[in-house]
Amino acid sequence: MKYRPQIDMGKPLYSGIHTFMHLPYVQTLEEVDFAVIGVPFDTGVSYGIGARFGPASIRTMSQRIRPISPVHQIDISEFLSGIDFGDLLVHPGYIEQSYQAIEEQLAPVFEAGVVPVLLGGDHSISLPHLRAAARTHGPVCLVHFDSHSDTGRSKQPERMWSHGAVFSYAVDEGLIDPHHSIQMGMRGTTYRAGGLDEARAMGFEVMTTDDVRELTIPELCQKIKERVGDRPVFLTFDIDFLDPVYAPGTGTPEVGGFTTYEAQKMLRGLAGIDFIGFDLVEVLPDRDPSQVTALNAANIAFEFISLLAVKRRADMQVTETAEAAL
């Protein structure tokens, strides 16, 4: 593959410029299968500020991630050409201008058939991510790991674009097919009873943490696959899906969440889905001097990339089998 992690076995992994898992920093879309892209924007938060520094911290904590997944038994660089594209231009404090800039910068990525692995940033940035995705793919299915449904609405116009309302507006704009989308991990206190009913009324399948824990992980993954079918899928992962023990560096933590091992198993079980984009959001490094949150986020992003490699390998095997039968 043209672009692969630049790991020199004689060079310490902590040295050099910190791109994501030592991928080459290249701003091109030619001969690229996936691009890791930072979106350092946090004007949409409702509580803790600082997720604008998430992409940098995730890149730093990705330095020990090597290209081989022992679980999938795959070397991602054997099947995928990948780069670190750097960060998108944003306008701190100006959310609508930033949305427009993010969408315009991402649109060519989707049009080129490159899968973006987006590092946030707060969850409000998923709206321009989905706008750019829909320009190429039409309404996409959403697979959403989070402790909040992010389908609220504000009566105050200046707050309507917050990270707590991103997916209600995405449905309004026709960016998501909610009837083939699923949200998982909702928990915590709310402002009013029945808050998740609004998301369900939009068409989402919504699973609380208790609902998820009633299933085995293979059963959960099968439910997700049946929900999305063979449609194009955008996966969004809010780091507060994890319990605060594993992700203290986030702006709106909720107790009673999932372990890193459970999250890894859930993601690994989604192999075969037609993923056209990913984002990982709400890493707030200033609240976590240990950097364990960013470390876990980096490894979750690696799981995203591994899913692309496994899908590519499976597709190649199908093609080879078909050609051999001719």
C-alpha positions in Angstrom: 0.0 0.0 0.0 1.2 3.5 -0.8 0.8 5.0 2.7 1.4 3.1 5.9 2.6 3.7 9.5 6.2 5.0 9.4 7.6 2.7 12.1 11.3 2.2 12.1 12.1 -0.8 14.3 15.3 0.9 15.4 13.6 4.2 16.3 11.9 4.8 19.7 8.2 5.0 19.3 8.0 8.2 21.4 10.2 10.1 19.0 9.3 12.1 16.0 6.3 14.3 15.1 3.2 12.8 16.7 0.9 11.8 13.9 -1.8 9.2 14.6 0.0 5.8 15.0 3.0 7.2 12.9 0.9 7.5 9.7 2.5 9.9 7.2 1.2 13.4 7.4 0.0 13.9 3.9 -2.8 16.2 2.7 -3.8 14.3 -0.4 -6.8 12.1 -1.3 -5.1 10.1 -4.1 -4.3 6.5 -3.4 -5.8 6.8 0.1 -8.3 4.5 1.7 -8.7 6.2 5.1 -7.6 9.5 6.6 -7.3 10.4 10.3 -8.5 14.0 10.6 -8.6 16.2 13.7 -11.6 18.5 14.3 -10.4 20.7 17.2 -13.7 22.4 18.0 -15.6 22.6 21.3 -17.9 25.7 21.1 -21.0 23.4 21.2 -20.4 22.1 24.8 -22.9 22.6 27.6 -20.5 21.9 30.5 -16.8 21.2 30.4 -14.7 23.0 27.8 -11.4 21.7 26.4 -12.2 19.0 23.8 -10.5 21.2 21.2 -7.3 19.7 22.5 -8.6 16.2 22.1 -7.1 15.5 18.6 -3.6 16.4 19.8 -3.8 14.3 22.9 -5.2 11.3 21.0 -2.3 11.5 18.5 0.2 11.6 21.3 -1.2 8.6 23.0 -1.4 6.6 19.8 2.4 6.3 19.4 2.6 2.8 20.8 -0.2 1.4 18.5 1.3 -0.9 16.0 -0.4 -1.9 12.7 -1.2 -5.5 13.4 -4.5 -6.5 15.2 -3.9 -9.8 16.9 -7.6 -10.3 17.4 -8.5 -9.9 13.7 -5.2 -11.4 12.7 -4.6 -8.7 10.2 -2.0 -6.1 9.3 -4.0 -3.0 8.4 -1.2 -1.7 6.2 -1.4 -4.8 4.0 -4.9 -3.9 3.0 -5.3 -0.2 3.5 -3.4 3.0 2.5 -3.9 5.5 5.3 -2.7 8.9 6.3 -2.9 11.5 9.0 -4.5 14.4 7.1 -3.9 16.9 10.0 -6.6 19.1 11.4 -9.5 20.9 9.7 -9.8 24.6 9.9 -12.4 25.7 12.4 -13.4 29.1 13.9 -13.5 28.9 17.7 -16.6 30.6 19.1 -18.4 30.7 15.8 -20.3 27.5 15.5 -22.2 28.0 12.2 -19.2 29.3 10.4 -17.2 26.3 11.7 -19.9 23.9 10.6 -19.8 25.3 7.1 -16.0 25.1 7.0 -15.9 21.5 8.3 -18.5 20.4 5.8 -16.7 22.0 2.9 -13.4 20.5 3.9 -14.8 17.0 4.4 -17.0 16.9 1.3 -14.1 16.1 -1.1 -12.9 13.3 1.3 -16.2 11.5 1.0 -16.4 12.2 -2.7 -13.0 10.6 -3.2 -14.2 7.4 -1.5 -11.8 8.0 1.4 -13.1 7.0 4.8 -12.5 9.7 7.4 -11.6 8.8 10.9 -12.4 12.0 12.7 -11.0 13.0 16.1 -13.0 15.6 18.0 -13.8 17.9 19.4 -17.2 18.0 21.0 -20.2 16.0 19.7 -21.7 19.0 18.0 -19.2 18.5 15.1 -21.0 15.3 14.1 -23.6 17.5 12.3 -21.2 18.9 9.7 -19.6 15.4 9.5 -23.0 14.0 8.6 -23.8 16.9 6.2 -20.6 16.1 4.3 -21.3 12.3 4.3 -24.9 12.8 3.0 -23.7 14.9 0.1 -22.1 11.7 -1.3 -24.1 8.9 0.3 -27.5 10.3 0.9 -29.1 9.6 4.3 -26.8 7.3 6.3 -27.4 4.9 9.1 -26.1 6.0 12.5 -24.4 3.6 14.9 -24.1 5.7 18.1 -22.2 4.7 21.3 -22.8 7.3 24.0 -24.2 7.9 27.5 -26.6 10.5 26.0 -28.9 10.4 23.0 -28.0 13.9 21.9 -31.5 14.4 20.5 -32.6 17.3 22.7 -33.9 20.6 21.4 -33.5 24.1 22.7 -36.0 26.9 22.7 -33.1 29.3 22.7 -31.8 29.9 19.1 -28.3 30.6 20.3 -28.1 27.1 21.9 -29.8 25.1 19.2 -26.5 23.7 17.8 -25.2 22.3 21.1 -23.7 18.8 21.4 -26.9 17.7 23.1 -29.1 18.3 20.1 -26.9 17.3 17.2 -28.9 14.2 16.0 -32.4 15.7 16.2 -31.2 18.3 13.7 -29.5 15.7 11.6 -32.8 13.9 11.3 -34.6 17.1 10.5 -32.2 17.8 7.7 -32.6 14.2 6.3 -28.9 13.3 6.9 -29.8 10.2 8.9 -32.1 7.3 8.2 -33.3 6.9 11.9 -35.4 3.8 11.1 -32.2 1.9 10.4 -30.1 3.6 13.1 -29.3 2.6 16.7 -28.1 4.4 19.8 -26.5 2.5 22.7 -25.4 3.2 26.3 -27.9 5.9 27.4 -27.8 6.4 31.2 -27.7 9.0 33.9 -30.1 11.6 35.3 -32.3 13.7 33.1 -34.3 17.0 33.2 -37.6 15.2 32.7 -39.1 11.8 32.6 -39.3 10.0 29.2 -36.5 12.0 27.7 -35.5 9.1 25.4 -39.0 8.8 24.1 -38.3 11.8 21.8 -35.4 9.9 20.1 -37.6 6.8 19.7 -40.4 8.9 18.2 -37.9 10.1 15.6 -37.4 6.4 14.6 -34.1 5.6 16.4 -33.7 2.3 18.2 -32.5 3.5 21.6 -30.9 1.1 24.1 -30.1 2.2 27.6 -27.1 0.8 29.4 -29.4 -1.7 31.2 -30.8 -2.8 27.8 -27.3 -3.3 26.4 -26.2 -5.3 29.4 -29.2 -7.7 29.1 -27.6 -8.9 25.9 -24.3 -10.7 25.3 -21.9 -8.7 23.2 -22.4 -11.0 20.2 -26.2 -10.6 20.5 -25.7 -6.8 20.6 -23.5 -6.8 17.5 -26.0 -9.0 15.6 -28.8 -6.6 16.5 -26.7 -3.7 15.2 -26.0 -5.5 11.9 -29.6 -6.4 11.4 -30.6 -2.8 12.1 -28.3 -1.3 9.5 -28.2 -4.1 6.9 -26.1 -3.4 3.9 -26.7 0.4 4.0 -23.9 3.0 4.4 -23.1 3.5 8.0 -21.5 6.4 10.0 -20.3 5.3 13.4 -20.0 7.9 16.2 -18.4 7.2 19.5 -18.6 9.6 22.4 -15.9 8.7 24.9 -18.3 9.1 27.8 -19.8 5.8 26.7 -17.0 4.4 28.8 -17.3 4.6 32.6 -15.5 7.6 34.1 -13.0 5.2 35.6 -11.8 4.6 32.0 -12.5 8.0 30.6 -12.2 10.7 33.3 -11.2 13.2 30.7 -14.5 14.2 29.3 -16.9 17.1 29.7 -20.1 15.3 30.8 -19.2 12.0 32.5 -21.9 9.6 33.6 -21.3 6.8 36.1 -22.2 3.2 35.5 -20.6 2.9 32.0 -18.7 0.3 30.1 -15.2 -0.9 30.3 -12.6 -0.5 27.6 -12.6 -4.3 27.0 -16.4 -4.3 26.5 -16.1 -1.4 24.1 -13.4 -3.1 22.1 -15.4 -6.3 21.9 -18.5 -4.4 20.7 -16.6 -2.7 17.9 -14.7 -5.8 16.8 -18.1 -7.6 16.5 -19.2 -5.1 13.9 -16.9 -6.4 11.2 -18.6 -6.6 7.8 -20.7 -3.4 8.1 -20.3 -0.9 5.2 -18.7 1.9 7.2 -18.3 5.2 5.3 -17.1 7.3 8.2 -16.3 7.5 11.9 -15.9 10.1 14.5 -14.7 9.9 18.1 -15.6 12.8 20.3 -15.5 14.5 23.7 -12.0 13.8 24.8 -11.1 16.6 27.2 -7.4 16.0 28.2 -7.1 18.8 30.7 -9.3 16.8 33.1 -7.1 13.7 32.9 -3.4 14.2 33.7 -2.9 10.5 33.4 -3.9 10.6 29.7 -5.7 7.3 30.0 -8.8 8.8 28.3 -6.8 9.8 25.3 -5.0 6.4 25.3 -8.4 4.6 25.3 -9.7 6.9 22.5 -6.6 6.2 20.4 -7.2 2.5 20.7 -10.8 2.8 19.8 -9.9 4.7 16.7 -7.5 1.8 15.8 -10.5 -0.5 16.1 -12.3 1.6 13.6 -9.5 1.3 11.1 -9.2 -2.5 11.8 -12.9 -2.8 10.8 -12.1 -1.2 7.4 -9.1 -3.6 6.9 -11.2 -6.7 7.8 -13.9 -5.6 5.4 -11.4 -5.1 2.6 -9.8 -8.5 3.2 -13.2 -10.2 3.1 -14.2 -8.4 -0.1 -10.9 -9.4 -1.7 -11.5 -13.0 -0.8 -15.0 -12.9 -2.3 -13.6 -11.5 -5.5 -10.8 -14.0 -5.7 -13.3 -16.9 -5.1 -15.5 -15.6 -7.9 -12.7 -15.2 -10.3 -11.4 -18.7 -9.5 -14.9 -20.1 -10.3 -14.8 -18.6 -13.8 
